Amino acid sequence: MSNQCQECGKSIVFNGICYRCRNKNQREAYQAMSSEEVEKMVESIISNIETIGEWDQVYQDFNGLLGYHDINTAQIAQAAFDKG
């Protein structure tokens, strides 16, 4: 049985949106962030750095900010070092 992506209409084997549309939506959300939103997300990553291997959202946010914004990773690296 085939379903269609709810955004682009591409044939998919599950309900919802396809991988391409999901990635596009995530990319656009990161690109649309204000500098204040980026800073808050960096602070959240730093405060949750010890869970980065267990919590997919922290890892995803880090990669999104790294890929779409010119973030300073020194604070994040220091927090990771400090928390082991």
QUIZICOR-V714872 format. One record per pair of residues at least 24 apart in sequence whose C-alpha atoms are under 7 Angstrom apart, sorted by the first residue. I is the first residue (numbers start at 1). GAP is how many residues later the second one is. Records with the same first field share a line. If there is no record, write none. Layout:
BEGIN
I=GAP  GAP
END
This chain:
BEGIN
30=34  35  38
31=37
46=30  33
49=30  31
50=30  33
END
